[in-house]
Amino acid sequence: MQTLPSHAEKAARRTNLKIGFIWVGTCLLLISLVWLAAIIKIERDEQQLIEKLYLDTQQRARNHGDQLLRTISQIDQLSISIKYHWEEHGIPNDLEEQFRRGLYRDAMFPVAINEKGYVVTNTRNLKQGVYMGDIEFFQRTRESDGTKILITSPTEGRGGLKGKQIIRFTRRINKADGSFGGVVLIAVEVNYLLAFPEVGNLPTDDFVSIRFNEGGVIGTRSGENVRAAYYTVPVRFDGIRGSRVDPADSFIDQQARVVGWDKIEDYPFVVVVASGLNHALSPYESTRHSYQIIAGLVSGLLLLVAAFGASMQIRSAMNRHHQAQVQATFRLAVDAAREAFFMLRPTLQQDGGWIIEDCNERAAEMQYRSRAEMIGQSIDQVFEGYELENVRIYCNRVLTEDFWEDEFHVPHDRQHAPGWFQRRGVRSGNGIAITVRDVSDARQQAETLARMARTDALTGLPNRHWLNQHLPNVLENAAQTNAKIALLYLDLDNFKHINDALGHRTGDDVLVAIARALYEAIGGQDRLARIGGDEFTVLLDQLGDDAEAQAMRVALHLIDSIEVMSAGSAWRAFNLRASVGISLYPDDATDVDSLLMAADIAMYEAKSEGKAQARHYDEVYAHRIRERITIEQALETAIRREEFIIYYQPRADARNGELTGMEALIRWRHPERGLLSPVEFIPVAEQTGLIVPIGEYVVRKVCAQIAEWYAEGFPVQPVSVNVSAIQLKGEGLRNTLVSSLEKYKLPTKWIALELTESSMLDEDGIAQAELRKLREMGIELEIDDFGTGYSSLSKLQSLDIDVLKIDQSFVRRLGKDAQANTLCETMVSVGRSLDISVVAEGVETAEQLQLLQGMGADQIQGYLVSPPLPAGEIPKLFDKVFFDPVLTSA
């Protein structure tokens, strides 16, 4: 009799020990996973910070490198200009006089030194006749061939630059017989080359340095706690640009740094940007500490849960052991699914009552009773009021239909567990079996999914779906109360640059920060939504008569809040701003779609007027958009119907007035508006990409016209065709040229391409690569409107440009503006130095012609020669002399 209890106690003890071991083991495993996750998260966050620092230092180095390239290119161009004038006229310019007239930057000090080493003229307070032939740069320059500018290491200056560190840029001057004629020296302070944006506010442990490619240091600007001589060992920077981590023992202050560099194209310099690694990671220390505290708290909580869970499970196991045999049959039938189960039978009386014949514990729990209190009771004793009537109706329907299923909701104030429940009833003889399942979680999950569908996953703000559901109700309420509604449509400016430069992960961080700034700016009210990409809306309701002014104040406040936030952020260099469009209900629109469209149109108008602005919707804006769309659609039709015509404007030799070539100019024979100039449709064509088929059309028509003139025996001259930068992004233009030239058997010398300066400056290099392929075919390349953009001499040389066309805005001021005379003369000098023919556009008077002849311009184009003419009027001009050659001697 004593054996059985002892054996049962031992079995229970073993069960309890097993439970304890499982809980302890599981707890230790979870604690290990928590700490492992914390360590991995910390390491990953630190790695992301370092990777971001890689991108930041490399981008900063590239930005500084671009500025240094522009500065050195200006110095190089200045030396070429002085060299050309000296060699052309036998004496140098009066540099001192030109400096007083403001032709040179204050930081550039040109000096002309004759072949014996004596100063002839200068801008740096050196006395004329000072001897500089004893300085190393003079001998080095004399021994050079003069084709490239020579650059010396930093040294102390002389004269007005005494006591300052300078770099000398020099070029050799050749006499007419090729012998040494002197040296052009341009002295520049080292600090001028280091004058990069924001370099004066470098963070602690950061520095920016300019070095020679072979290793010599030119100059350094540093942040706090950084010594100027920062490297302790010689360093190399391989590749054109890159970034890396240099260890602590590479620097005097024993601080590791992320170093980015960018080598200057065509010049022996490299820009180095370094950011202190410890300083960059120091803001993360508090986050690391927080993770460790959280991991410790979670570990403690897991221990408590394990102790509590083990004790509860042991107690539960003991209870189940005692109750297992009593409840086994019933629980196998109904308790496995955790559903409430009732067996009901109708009473013998004719009162329509029902008796609870049986139920499970779950059913009793729902009624806040025990199972014993439920069994044998009438439903009248369990339910009351509306619930009682509902149960009676349901039971009668099951009895009639044999099966019925529905859902019902129980509020918190009832004698029943609250929530949503699903009820299924099945007839069994004269009685019915009812199962009741709690579907509150499923309902809550469905509501959660619905809420998620109305919420932006990235920012947590309401999304477009929410706006489309919410806005109709707002408009309906406004209509009933005669209130005004303002919808603000906000779009970020320059956001694409952040995605392109720093990646979409950083772009997401920016959007989250913007959402937070906007939410705080409007006071945290639930009227801000992110409707996609970098677009947000703000809904202002219950506005008064000054609704427009109120909305404008809010819009300007939002713009200011973004600028303030961006100015203090890591991406401040991208100048992130916002444009806002405003539409009012019912002034501008009376329905949701129209209100959104009006705000969108106003926002695009704000962008087109310079960005970072707010605009209230105006029907004029919509009219402009509709007009642009109309022109776009008409252009598509015009391309299909070939409604274009080519005009040709001759250009003549500036010396003898003979025809030297023509420029092809497109016109649109609009079926309703008549003949349209390119100004009225080319901008729309470029925005929509239709410029590509239009450009190919012009090439085909021009080649066909040249072939026709040649077949008729006319002395054909080259014809230039204007090309947009968009046409150089693919092979279509080149393929059209090749097929047209082959079709009409034309030599490439009879066709030329006119380019804008922007075509030469594309960042990805695609346009330049395509231009080189065209040049290799033998196609002449011409730069149109030269002087209005920015062209580096290296780009002109690398692309082998044949013609520079001086923009007519400079030519028209000749004889009236001394600066225009100087600019034109300089551009002619640049062309002559690079062996590039120079054409002056917009020449209309004999006075302009005479001045251009005196400067040495090669060709002229303008109404003095001829206005643009249709192809039928060109043959009479092939043998014409457009002006008296006597003018060339004037």
PyMOL commands that set and color helices and strands:
alter all, ss='L'
color gray80, all
select helices_A, chain A and resi 3-89+95-100+136-142+159-161+190-193+199-201+248-250+277-335+361-366+371-374+379-382+385-401+440-453+464-481+495-502+504-521+547-567+572-574+592-608+619-641+678-680+682-688+691-711+725-729+732-744+748-750+757-760+766-776+793-798+808-811+818-833+846-855+871-873+875-877+885-889
alter helices_A, ss='H'
color red, helices_A
select strands_A, chain A and resi 108-114+119-122+150-151+155-156+165-174+180-189+207-212+217-222+241-246+257-263+269-276+340-346+354-359+403-410+419-428+431-438+484-493+528-532+535-543+577-585+614-616+644-653+659-670+674-676+719-723+751-755+780-786+803-806+837-841+859-861+869-870
alter strands_A, ss='S'
color yellow, strands_A
deselect
rebuild
show_as cartoon
